[in-house]
Amino acid sequence: MQPNAKSTSPLYKFLFLLIGAALLVAAAFTLLSEPSDAAPPITEHALGSGHAIWSINPYPAKVLRGNRFLIDLTDESGAALQGASLSVNLEMMDMVCGDYAFKMTEASPGQYSGDGVPLMAGTWKATVTVQTGDQTYTIVRMLKAIH
């Protein structure tokens, strides 16, 4: 005698598939919205024959608020690199929300500051152009912005 086999109702099968799909979508959204390679608050960069240390305060940056961008520039001997002209462009990757551009001023010898305003939460590419005399350098870093 065979045991009475019970079949699972189609409604339970549908609910199981629906819950499984929702979990997969939630996991994918979490992985895509929180990049594991988000840049740290302070980054270091080679600058021709010098060095740049770039920090953002607060970090992660706050959306629609002024965030202090600081860049310390030194020459190859470690002396402050003075009199440079710095401009920054913030660009949200894979979005058309608009860029935000601003200038940085020399707050003290070799230390430049300016306020950047990310327009929405997510990962941004920040590009600074450094003009020193007849030399032009470009530094790129990623940053995270939150509400």
C-alpha positions as CSV (number, residue, x, y, z in Angstrom):
1,M,0.0,0.0,0.0
2,Q,1.4,3.4,-1.0
3,P,1.2,6.3,1.4
4,N,-1.2,9.1,0.4
5,A,1.0,11.7,-1.3
6,K,-0.1,15.2,-0.6
7,S,0.6,17.8,-3.3
8,T,1.5,21.4,-2.5
9,S,-1.2,23.8,-3.5
10,P,-0.4,26.1,-6.4
11,L,-1.0,29.1,-4.1
12,Y,1.8,28.0,-1.8
13,K,4.2,27.4,-4.7
14,F,3.4,30.9,-6.0
15,L,4.0,32.5,-2.6
16,F,7.3,30.7,-2.2
17,L,8.5,31.9,-5.6
18,L,7.3,35.4,-4.8
19,I,9.1,35.6,-1.5
20,G,12.3,34.1,-3.0
21,A,12.3,36.6,-5.8
22,A,11.8,39.5,-3.4
23,L,14.7,38.3,-1.3
24,L,16.9,38.1,-4.4
25,V,15.9,41.6,-5.5
26,A,16.6,43.0,-2.0
27,A,20.0,41.4,-1.9
28,A,20.9,42.7,-5.4
29,F,19.7,46.2,-4.4
30,T,21.8,46.2,-1.3
31,L,24.9,45.0,-3.1
32,L,24.5,47.6,-5.9
33,S,23.7,50.6,-3.6
34,E,26.5,50.0,-1.2
35,P,29.8,49.7,-3.1
36,S,32.4,47.8,-1.2
37,D,35.1,49.9,-2.8
38,A,33.9,53.2,-1.5
39,A,36.8,55.6,-1.0
40,P,38.0,56.3,2.5
41,P,37.7,59.8,4.0
42,I,41.4,60.6,3.3
43,T,43.2,59.6,0.0
44,E,46.8,60.1,-1.1
45,H,47.8,60.9,-4.6
46,A,51.0,61.4,-6.6
47,L,51.1,64.8,-8.2
48,G,53.8,65.1,-10.9
49,S,56.9,65.5,-8.7
50,G,54.9,66.1,-5.6
51,H,52.2,64.7,-3.3
52,A,48.6,65.4,-2.5
53,I,46.5,64.4,0.6
54,W,42.8,64.9,0.0
55,S,40.2,64.7,2.8
56,I,36.5,65.4,3.1
57,N,34.8,66.5,6.3
58,P,32.3,65.2,7.2
59,Y,32.7,61.8,5.6
60,P,30.6,60.3,4.1
61,A,29.6,63.6,2.6
62,K,26.2,65.0,3.4
63,V,23.7,65.5,0.5
64,L,22.7,69.1,-0.3
65,R,25.1,70.5,2.3
66,G,28.5,72.1,2.1
67,N,31.2,69.6,2.8
68,R,34.7,70.8,3.5
69,F,37.2,69.5,0.9
70,L,40.8,69.9,2.0
71,I,43.9,69.2,-0.2
72,D,47.4,69.4,1.2
73,L,50.0,69.8,-1.7
74,T,53.7,69.3,-1.2
75,D,56.6,69.2,-3.7
76,E,59.0,66.3,-4.0
77,S,61.0,67.6,-1.0
78,G,57.9,67.7,1.2
79,A,57.7,71.6,1.2
80,A,54.2,73.2,0.9
81,L,53.3,73.8,-2.7
82,Q,52.0,77.4,-2.6
83,G,50.1,79.6,-5.1
84,A,48.3,76.8,-7.0
85,S,44.9,77.2,-8.5
86,L,42.5,74.3,-7.8
87,S,39.0,73.6,-9.2
88,V,36.8,70.6,-8.4
89,N,34.0,68.9,-10.3
90,L,31.7,66.5,-8.6
91,E,29.9,64.0,-10.9
92,M,27.5,61.3,-9.9
93,M,28.4,58.2,-11.8
94,D,25.7,56.7,-14.2
95,M,23.2,59.5,-13.3
96,V,22.1,62.7,-15.0
97,C,21.4,64.7,-11.8
98,G,24.0,67.3,-12.8
99,D,27.5,68.1,-11.8
100,Y,28.6,70.4,-9.1
101,A,31.8,72.5,-9.7
102,F,33.6,74.7,-7.2
103,K,37.0,76.4,-6.6
104,M,39.4,75.8,-3.7
105,T,41.4,78.6,-2.1
106,E,44.7,78.5,-0.3
107,A,43.8,78.5,3.4
108,S,47.4,78.2,4.6
109,P,50.7,77.5,2.8
110,G,50.1,74.4,0.7
111,Q,46.6,73.7,2.2
112,Y,43.6,74.3,-0.1
113,S,39.9,74.2,0.9
114,G,36.5,74.6,-0.6
115,D,32.9,73.4,-0.1
116,G,31.4,70.7,-2.3
117,V,27.7,69.9,-2.4
118,P,26.7,66.4,-3.6
119,L,23.2,66.7,-5.0
120,M,21.9,63.2,-4.1
121,A,23.0,60.1,-2.1
122,G,25.3,57.6,-3.7
123,T,28.8,57.3,-5.1
124,W,30.4,60.4,-6.7
125,K,33.5,61.0,-8.8
126,A,35.4,64.0,-7.7
127,T,38.0,65.4,-10.1
128,V,40.4,68.2,-9.1
129,T,42.4,70.2,-11.6
130,V,45.6,71.6,-10.1
131,Q,47.3,74.5,-12.0
132,T,50.8,75.4,-10.8
133,G,52.6,77.8,-13.1
134,D,52.9,76.1,-16.4
135,Q,52.0,72.6,-15.1
136,T,48.4,71.2,-14.9
137,Y,47.6,68.0,-12.9
138,T,44.3,66.1,-12.6
139,I,43.5,64.0,-9.5
140,V,40.4,61.8,-9.3
141,R,38.8,60.1,-6.3
142,M,35.5,58.5,-5.4
143,L,33.4,59.6,-2.5
144,K,30.2,58.5,-0.9
145,A,27.3,60.9,-0.1
146,I,24.5,60.1,2.3
147,H,21.4,61.9,3.6
